[in-house]
Amino acid sequence: MTRPIPVVPIVALAVLLLTLTLVSGVAFQRQDRLVNVGEEILYDDFGFTVDSVVQSKAVGSKDRLVRAYGTFWIVDLEIVNHARRVSYRMDSHVPRLVDEAGREIPVSGRGQSALDAQRDPEQGNDAVKPSSLGPGDRLVTTLVFDVPDDAGDVRLKLVFGGKVGEVLDYVFLGERRFVLH
């Protein structure tokens, strides 16, 4: 009489081996990357470059001047679609600054509105911004962040896919950030 093969230990062993394979693959593939102003970071076929960073205590025109609570960091971010067939949706990424304490600083709504109105006074906040970039297209977008004066070392990061995408990027690809000084 033959004994049946125990299924649970075999399945547990298979899951353990699969987990170890994935963990070792992640450990060898994951790579943190810091780039300077003027250098490109690629996410798939889409390139991102910080072209310039300017600090200012106020933005906007004389009649609509907005003062920062800390300091406005005005970042020119170039986006290039290197793909040959696929468009890039501009709402696919969310830019944030992160200081050395890990505080995340979103785009300043008041600072961004004042700068947009200054650049296109007739349209103001309703200035037409493309919703996507076609293959081979590029766009420079200006972002305004209100950075607290005690922020210390500040870096730009791009988040794709919300919190889940952020965690997956961190685990599998590593941190990719722009040094802004």
C-alpha positions as CSV (number, residue, x, y, z in Angstrom):
1,M,0.0,0.0,0.0
2,T,1.5,3.4,-1.0
3,R,1.2,6.5,1.0
4,P,-0.3,9.6,-0.6
5,I,2.2,12.4,-1.2
6,P,1.6,15.3,1.3
7,V,0.4,18.3,-0.8
8,V,0.7,21.0,1.9
9,P,4.5,20.7,2.4
10,I,5.1,20.6,-1.3
11,V,3.0,23.7,-1.9
12,A,4.6,25.5,1.0
13,L,8.1,24.7,-0.4
14,A,7.1,25.9,-3.8
15,V,5.8,29.2,-2.4
16,L,9.0,29.6,-0.4
17,L,11.2,29.1,-3.4
18,L,9.1,31.5,-5.5
19,T,9.3,34.1,-2.8
20,L,13.0,33.7,-2.5
21,T,13.4,34.0,-6.2
22,L,11.4,37.2,-6.4
23,V,13.2,38.8,-3.4
24,S,16.6,38.0,-4.8
25,G,15.5,39.3,-8.2
26,V,14.3,42.6,-6.6
27,A,17.5,42.9,-4.6
28,F,19.7,42.7,-7.7
29,Q,17.5,44.8,-10.0
30,R,16.5,47.6,-7.6
31,Q,18.6,50.7,-8.0
32,D,18.2,54.1,-6.4
33,R,19.0,57.0,-8.7
34,L,19.7,60.6,-8.1
35,V,20.2,62.9,-11.1
36,N,21.2,66.6,-11.3
37,V,19.5,69.5,-13.1
38,G,19.8,68.8,-16.9
39,E,20.0,65.0,-16.6
40,E,17.2,62.8,-17.8
41,I,15.3,60.0,-15.9
42,L,13.5,57.5,-18.0
43,Y,10.3,55.8,-17.0
44,D,9.6,53.3,-19.7
45,D,9.7,55.4,-23.0
46,F,9.1,58.7,-21.3
47,G,11.9,61.0,-20.2
48,F,11.9,63.7,-17.5
49,T,14.5,66.4,-17.1
50,V,14.6,69.3,-14.6
51,D,15.8,72.2,-16.9
52,S,16.0,74.9,-14.2
53,V,15.1,75.7,-10.6
54,V,14.5,79.3,-9.4
55,Q,13.7,80.4,-5.8
56,S,11.5,83.4,-5.1
57,K,9.5,84.8,-2.2
58,A,6.6,85.8,-4.5
59,V,5.2,85.0,-7.9
60,G,2.6,86.6,-10.2
61,S,2.0,90.0,-11.7
62,K,2.0,93.2,-9.8
63,D,-1.8,93.2,-9.5
64,R,-1.9,89.5,-8.5
65,L,1.3,89.0,-6.5
66,V,1.2,86.0,-4.3
67,R,3.7,85.7,-1.4
68,A,5.1,82.3,-0.3
69,Y,4.6,81.0,3.2
70,G,8.2,79.8,2.9
71,T,10.0,80.1,-0.5
72,F,8.6,79.3,-3.9
73,W,10.6,76.8,-5.8
74,I,9.8,77.2,-9.5
75,V,10.9,74.1,-11.4
76,D,10.9,73.8,-15.2
77,L,10.3,70.1,-15.9
78,E,10.8,68.8,-19.5
79,I,8.8,65.7,-20.5
80,V,9.8,63.9,-23.7
81,N,7.9,61.0,-25.2
82,H,10.5,58.8,-26.7
83,A,7.9,56.2,-27.8
84,R,7.2,55.6,-31.5
85,R,3.5,54.7,-31.2
86,V,2.2,55.5,-27.8
87,S,1.0,58.8,-26.4
88,Y,1.8,59.9,-22.9
89,R,-1.0,61.1,-20.7
90,M,0.1,64.2,-18.8
91,D,-2.0,63.1,-15.7
92,S,0.0,59.9,-15.4
93,H,2.5,61.5,-13.0
94,V,2.2,63.7,-9.9
95,P,5.3,65.8,-9.1
96,R,6.2,66.3,-5.4
97,L,9.2,67.8,-3.6
98,V,10.5,65.8,-0.7
99,D,12.8,67.3,2.0
100,E,15.4,65.5,4.0
101,A,12.9,64.7,6.8
102,G,10.6,62.9,4.3
103,R,8.0,65.7,4.2
104,E,6.2,65.8,0.9
105,I,5.5,69.2,-0.6
106,P,2.8,69.2,-3.4
107,V,2.5,71.8,-6.1
108,S,1.2,75.1,-4.6
109,G,-2.2,75.8,-6.0
110,R,-2.0,79.5,-5.2
111,G,1.6,79.9,-6.5
112,Q,0.8,77.9,-9.7
113,S,-2.3,80.0,-10.4
114,A,-0.5,83.3,-9.9
115,L,2.4,82.2,-12.2
116,D,0.0,80.8,-14.9
117,A,-2.0,84.1,-14.8
118,Q,1.2,86.1,-15.2
119,R,2.3,84.1,-18.2
120,D,-1.1,84.2,-19.9
121,P,-3.1,87.1,-18.5
122,E,-6.1,86.6,-20.9
123,Q,-6.7,83.0,-19.9
124,G,-5.2,82.9,-16.4
125,N,-6.1,79.5,-14.8
126,D,-7.9,78.4,-17.9
127,A,-4.7,78.3,-20.0
128,V,-4.9,75.3,-22.3
129,K,-2.4,72.6,-21.3
130,P,-2.1,69.5,-23.4
131,S,-3.7,66.4,-21.9
132,S,-1.2,64.1,-23.7
133,L,2.1,64.1,-25.6
134,G,2.2,62.3,-28.9
135,P,5.1,60.1,-30.0
136,G,8.3,62.2,-30.3
137,D,6.7,65.2,-28.7
138,R,8.2,67.2,-25.8
139,L,6.9,69.8,-23.4
140,V,8.4,72.0,-20.7
141,T,6.0,72.6,-17.8
142,T,6.6,75.0,-15.0
143,L,5.8,73.9,-11.5
144,V,5.5,76.0,-8.4
145,F,6.1,74.6,-4.9
146,D,5.8,76.5,-1.6
147,V,8.8,75.1,0.4
148,P,9.0,75.7,4.1
149,D,12.1,77.6,5.1
150,D,13.2,74.8,7.4
151,A,13.0,72.1,4.6
152,G,16.8,71.5,4.2
153,D,17.8,69.3,1.2
154,V,14.9,69.2,-1.2
155,R,14.5,66.8,-4.1
156,L,11.8,66.3,-6.8
157,K,10.1,62.9,-7.2
158,L,7.5,61.8,-9.7
159,V,4.7,59.5,-8.5
160,F,3.0,57.2,-11.0
161,G,-0.2,55.2,-10.1
162,G,-0.9,56.7,-6.7
163,K,0.3,55.1,-3.5
164,V,0.3,51.6,-4.9
165,G,2.5,52.7,-7.9
166,E,4.8,54.6,-5.5
167,V,5.3,51.5,-3.4
168,L,5.9,49.3,-6.4
169,D,8.4,51.7,-7.9
170,Y,10.2,51.9,-4.6
171,V,10.3,48.1,-4.2
172,F,11.1,47.1,-7.7
173,L,12.9,50.0,-9.3
174,G,14.3,52.1,-6.4
175,E,13.9,55.7,-5.7
176,R,14.4,58.1,-8.6
177,R,14.8,61.7,-7.6
178,F,16.1,65.0,-9.0
179,V,18.7,67.0,-7.0
180,L,17.5,70.6,-7.2
181,H,20.7,72.6,-6.3
